[in-house]
Structure formats: C-alpha cells, structure tokens
Amino acid sequence: MANTANERGAAAPWLQEGNADPVGFSIEKMPLLESALDQFAVIAGARLAPICGVGVTATIDGIEATTTFELLAVYQHHLAAMLHCASLEARMLLILDPRIVDFVLRAVFDAGPRREEATSEPNAEDRPRSEVESCLVAEFAKTLTLMLQEALAPSTGLDLSLERLEEIEDSQLLGPRDMRAIAAKVTIKTSAGACVLILALPQSLLGPVSRKLARGASPSSTKPDPIWTRQMQFGVTQARIAMTAILDEFEMTLGGVASLAVGQVLDISTDGRASIRVECAERGVFHCKLGEQGGRYALEIEDIIVRETDSSPFASTP
C-alpha cells in the first residue's frame, strides 16, 4: 500500500498497549480494509486541498489489532467523533488530535508560511473550547466522516454518519471492554502543520462485513468532487464569530487597578499608526492599521498572523 507503513505483531509505538492480532480477527484476512483506508487517505488529501491549501497529504501510518479497552485506555480524555452505522446499529470512533482546534483554525485563517510568525500559545489547548471552535471541529469531523464512508462503502456498504463529539472517558464506550478492534493511524499534513487521527474500528462494526473485506470489490479510484469542498466551506463560512481588536496593552499594579474610577483617563502608547492586533477566539488573526472611514474609526488589514507550526503529531501520547 503506497505511503503506508503497516505495523503488526509487536505493539506500534503510537499504540503502546496494543497486543498482537486476536485469533479470528486478523488484519491479513481483511485485505480490502487496507485498500479502503488507503483510499480514504487519497480522498482526504484531494478534498481537503481547497480548504487547507496546496500540498495537502494524508497517509495511513499504521494499522494495529487490539481491543476496545486497550485502545480507549491509551486515548483517555481525547476528543473523539462518534460515528454511527444505522444498518448495523454499531459505532466507531474518530479520535482527534489534541491540537485539532489549532489545526482547523490555522487551516481557515492562515495564508501561508512566508508571513511573519507570531508567538505560539502553549496553553491554548488547556482552556475550554468556544462555541465557534466546537462548530468548526464538528464540520471538519463531519467532512472526514463522509470521506470515510465513501472509501468503505464500495467494499462494505457501511452507512456512516457523525453522531456527536465526545471526550473519551468510558472504557466501554464502544461496547464490552474485551471486544476486538482495529486501530488505524492517519496523518494529515498541510502548510498549517500536521494533524493525527486514530480510527477505532470495533468488531461490532467490522465483524458483520469481514467476509466482504476479504473478497469484495476493491474501492475504485476517486476524483476530487467540488460538492465536498462546498459542504465544508458552507459549514465554516456560515459560523458567526466574534472579532476583537486590541488597540493597546499595558501593565499596571494591582493597587493601580483598584484605584481606577469612573472618568479617569488612561494613556495609551499607540499614536494611531502602530499595529493593532485582531483576535478571534483569543487567537491572533490579523495585524491592522487604525484609520477612518465614513466618519468612523476603521481598521485596514496589513498582515495575516501565521503562528508557529508544530509538525509533531501526538504519536507518542500515552
């Protein structure tokens, strides 16, 4: 399989507690699963390019047999998209990178690596997600779900839909703790950085279609479809977001703040020509210049803030 390093036998480094293939649920006995996952990577790379910019690639970097308990124990407290298969009344998980919010925001707002980079925000993932951020991540997960269904459908006929976003806390989220499962690691790379996803495919989903995956028709190659691009763009562009323009930032002692009173004047350091930072969800988006238009203050965008990229995936996350 092109651009794929399948890891079997001993546990892959990104799934530190995975065991060898359980008897009767072997990856080797479902060769079309590998083909379908590879097709998913092809579709994702092609269809995300109009959203995330040129040079988008997606690869399957590992496939490992495990159990749902072992898999969910490794990724406790990670955000995941719960996918539902109505025909089998079964579910699977699309476990998201801890930096998924940062990745999606970069893909939406950043213009390219040549812009001046701003200081990264190491504690950005510690704060709760805003409503806007949750909306963007949900749209991203929904698009990935549709891509995964398209890749699996020719061989399995599975009907997948995004049910909800959920933080992994229950080790029996997908069923009995000893249920067999297959985990696949997907890496999406863009100019905005890398995003790692883990597909958690339990036996309740793959078991009923295992024979199809053993001898079914191989998924056909797929060309980019503009409908997918429009769906993602619509979900993103319709989200209403609040933009904050920061005219100046200065320090005061706690005593100075306590002594402030109504009517008191605060001096600012800017003379009207200094750069003004515009933020969205507490993240820098633009550098602007203060001006006037129609008798009112206005901002002219001078530059787009591109934050430092972090290409390291969460492969070693315990």
C-alpha positions in Angstrom: 0.0 0.0 0.0 1.5 3.3 -1.1 2.7 5.8 1.5 1.8 3.3 4.2 3.9 1.6 6.9 1.8 -1.2 8.3 2.9 -2.2 11.8 1.8 -5.6 13.1 2.9 -8.1 15.7 4.6 -6.1 18.5 2.6 -3.1 19.6 3.1 0.0 17.4 4.8 2.9 19.2 1.7 5.1 18.8 -0.4 2.4 20.5 1.8 1.4 23.4 -0.5 -1.1 25.0 -1.8 -2.9 21.8 -1.5 -6.7 21.7 -0.9 -9.0 18.7 -3.8 -9.8 16.4 -6.5 -11.6 18.3 -7.3 -15.0 16.8 -10.1 -14.8 14.3 -9.9 -11.1 13.8 -6.8 -10.7 11.6 -5.9 -7.7 9.5 -4.4 -10.1 7.0 -7.7 -11.8 6.5 -9.3 -8.4 5.5 -7.0 -7.1 2.8 -9.7 -4.8 1.4 -9.8 -2.9 4.7 -6.2 -1.7 3.9 -7.3 -0.8 0.4 -10.3 1.2 1.8 -8.2 3.0 4.3 -5.6 3.9 1.7 -8.5 5.2 -0.5 -9.7 7.3 2.5 -6.2 8.9 2.6 -6.3 9.6 -1.1 -9.8 11.2 -0.8 -8.8 13.3 2.2 -5.7 14.6 0.6 -7.6 15.6 -2.6 -10.7 17.0 -1.0 -9.1 19.0 1.8 -6.7 20.8 -0.5 -9.2 23.5 -1.5 -9.8 24.2 2.2 -6.4 23.8 3.7 -4.3 24.9 0.8 -2.0 23.3 -1.8 0.3 20.5 -0.8 -2.1 18.6 1.5 -1.2 15.0 2.0 -2.8 12.2 4.0 -1.3 8.8 4.8 -2.1 5.7 6.7 0.9 5.3 9.0 -0.1 2.2 10.9 -2.8 -0.4 11.3 -2.9 -2.4 14.6 -5.2 -5.1 16.1 -6.1 -4.5 19.7 -9.2 -4.4 22.0 -11.5 -1.5 22.6 -10.4 -1.4 26.3 -6.7 -1.1 25.4 -7.3 1.4 22.7 -9.6 3.7 24.7 -7.2 3.4 27.7 -4.4 4.8 25.6 -6.5 7.8 24.4 -8.4 8.6 27.6 -9.7 12.3 27.7 -9.0 12.8 24.0 -11.8 14.4 22.0 -13.4 12.0 19.5 -16.1 12.0 16.9 -18.6 9.2 17.4 -19.7 7.7 14.1 -22.9 5.7 13.8 -23.7 2.9 11.4 -27.5 2.7 11.3 -27.7 -0.5 9.3 -25.7 -2.5 11.9 -26.6 -0.3 14.9 -22.8 -0.1 15.6 -20.4 2.7 16.3 -16.8 3.6 15.7 -14.6 6.5 16.8 -12.5 9.0 15.0 -10.1 10.1 17.8 -8.9 13.6 17.2 -5.5 15.2 17.7 -5.3 17.2 20.9 -4.4 20.2 18.7 -7.4 19.8 16.4 -8.8 23.2 17.3 -5.5 24.9 16.5 -5.1 22.9 13.3 -8.6 23.8 12.0 -8.2 27.5 12.9 -4.9 27.6 11.1 -6.3 26.0 8.0 -9.2 28.5 7.9 -7.3 31.8 8.7 -3.6 31.3 7.8 -2.4 32.4 4.4 1.0 30.7 4.1 4.4 30.2 5.7 6.0 33.3 4.3 4.1 35.6 6.6 5.7 36.9 9.8 5.1 34.3 12.5 3.6 35.3 15.9 4.4 33.7 19.2 2.6 30.4 19.7 0.2 29.9 22.6 1.2 26.8 24.5 -1.7 26.9 26.9 -4.3 27.3 24.2 -5.5 23.7 24.5 -6.0 24.0 28.3 -8.9 26.3 28.1 -12.5 25.2 27.2 -13.4 25.2 23.5 -15.5 28.1 22.4 -18.8 27.6 20.6 -17.2 28.7 17.4 -14.3 26.3 17.8 -16.6 23.4 18.5 -18.6 24.3 15.4 -15.5 24.3 13.2 -14.2 21.0 14.6 -17.7 19.4 14.2 -17.8 20.5 10.5 -14.3 19.1 10.0 -15.2 15.8 11.6 -18.4 15.6 9.5 -16.4 16.0 6.3 -14.0 13.3 7.4 -16.9 11.0 8.2 -18.3 11.4 4.7 -14.9 10.7 3.2 -14.5 7.6 5.3 -18.0 6.3 4.3 -17.2 6.9 0.6 -13.9 4.9 1.0 -15.6 2.0 2.9 -18.9 1.8 1.1 -17.8 0.0 -2.2 -16.5 -3.0 -0.2 -18.8 -3.0 2.8 -21.9 -0.9 2.1 -21.5 0.7 5.5 -23.6 3.8 6.1 -21.7 6.1 8.5 -22.8 9.4 9.9 -21.4 11.8 12.6 -23.4 11.3 15.7 -21.6 13.6 18.2 -18.3 14.8 19.5 -17.4 13.3 22.8 -14.4 13.2 25.2 -13.2 9.6 25.8 -13.8 8.7 29.5 -15.7 5.4 29.4 -13.6 2.4 28.5 -16.7 0.6 27.3 -17.8 3.5 25.0 -17.8 1.1 22.0 -19.1 -2.0 23.8 -17.6 -4.7 26.0 -14.1 -4.0 27.2 -12.7 -7.2 25.6 -14.2 -6.5 22.2 -11.7 -6.9 19.4 -10.9 -3.8 17.4 -8.6 -2.4 14.7 -6.9 1.0 15.1 -5.6 2.9 12.1 -3.4 6.0 12.4 -4.0 8.7 9.8 -1.7 11.7 9.4 -2.9 14.8 7.5 -0.1 17.3 6.7 -0.8 20.8 5.4 1.1 24.1 5.4 -0.6 24.8 8.7 1.0 21.8 10.3 0.1 18.2 10.9 -3.0 16.5 12.3 -3.1 12.9 13.5 -6.3 10.9 13.7 -6.9 7.5 15.1 -9.7 5.4 13.5 -11.1 3.0 16.1 -12.9 0.2 14.3 -14.6 -2.3 16.7 -15.6 -5.9 15.9 -19.2 -4.9 16.2 -18.7 -2.8 13.0 -16.2 -4.8 11.0 -17.3 -8.3 12.1 -20.5 -8.4 10.0 -18.7 -7.2 6.9 -15.4 -9.1 7.4 -16.2 -11.5 4.5 -16.8 -8.6 2.2 -13.5 -7.1 3.2 -11.9 -10.4 2.4 -13.1 -10.8 -1.1 -15.3 -7.8 -2.0 -14.8 -5.4 -4.9 -11.8 -3.2 -4.4 -12.7 0.5 -4.0 -12.3 2.4 -7.2 -10.2 5.5 -7.5 -11.9 8.7 -6.7 -11.5 12.1 -8.3 -11.9 15.3 -6.4 -15.6 16.3 -6.1 -16.4 20.0 -5.7 -19.5 19.2 -3.7 -17.4 18.1 -0.8 -15.5 21.3 -0.9 -18.7 23.3 -0.9 -20.1 21.4 2.0 -17.0 22.1 4.1 -16.8 25.7 3.0 -20.5 26.3 3.8 -20.2 24.9 7.3 -17.2 27.0 8.0 -18.3 30.3 6.4 -21.7 30.3 8.0 -20.4 30.1 11.5 -20.7 33.5 13.2 -17.6 34.5 15.1 -16.6 37.5 17.3 -13.5 39.5 16.3 -11.7 41.6 18.9 -9.4 44.5 18.0 -6.7 45.2 20.6 -5.7 48.9 20.5 -3.0 48.7 23.2 -1.8 46.5 26.0 -0.1 47.9 29.1 0.7 46.8 32.7 -0.5 48.3 35.9 0.0 47.3 39.5 -3.0 45.7 41.3 -3.1 48.7 43.5 -3.3 51.0 40.5 -6.2 49.0 39.0 -8.0 49.1 42.3 -7.7 52.9 42.4 -9.3 53.4 39.0 -12.5 55.5 39.0 -15.2 56.5 36.5 -14.0 59.4 34.4 -10.3 58.7 34.9 -8.2 58.8 31.7 -5.9 56.0 30.7 -3.0 56.9 28.4 -2.2 54.5 25.6 1.2 54.1 23.9 -0.1 53.9 20.3 -0.2 57.2 18.3 -2.7 55.7 15.8 0.0 54.4 13.5 1.0 51.4 15.5 -0.1 47.9 14.5 -3.4 46.8 16.1 -3.9 43.1 16.7 -7.2 41.5 15.8 -8.1 38.2 17.5 -10.7 35.5 17.1 -11.4 33.2 20.0 -8.3 34.6 21.8 -6.0 33.7 18.8 -4.2 36.3 16.7 -5.6 36.6 13.2 -4.6 39.9 11.6 -2.3 42.9 12.1 -4.2 46.1 11.2 -3.7 49.8 11.0 -6.1 52.3 12.6 -7.8 54.7 10.2 -11.1 56.4 9.5 -13.9 55.8 7.0 -17.2 57.5 6.8 -16.6 59.5 9.9 -15.9 56.4 12.0 -12.9 54.5 13.1 -11.9 51.7 10.8 -9.2 49.0 10.5 -7.1 48.3 7.5 -5.6 44.8 7.4 -1.9 44.9 6.9 -0.8 41.3 7.5 -2.1 37.9 8.4 -0.7 36.3 11.6 0.7 32.9 10.9 1.5 31.1 14.1 4.4 28.8 14.6 3.8 25.4 13.1 4.2 22.2 15.2 4.5 19.3 12.9 5.0 16.7 15.6 1.9 14.5 15.8 0.6 13.0 19.0 2.0 9.7 18.1 3.8 9.2 21.4 0.8 10.3 23.5 0.4 7.8 26.3 
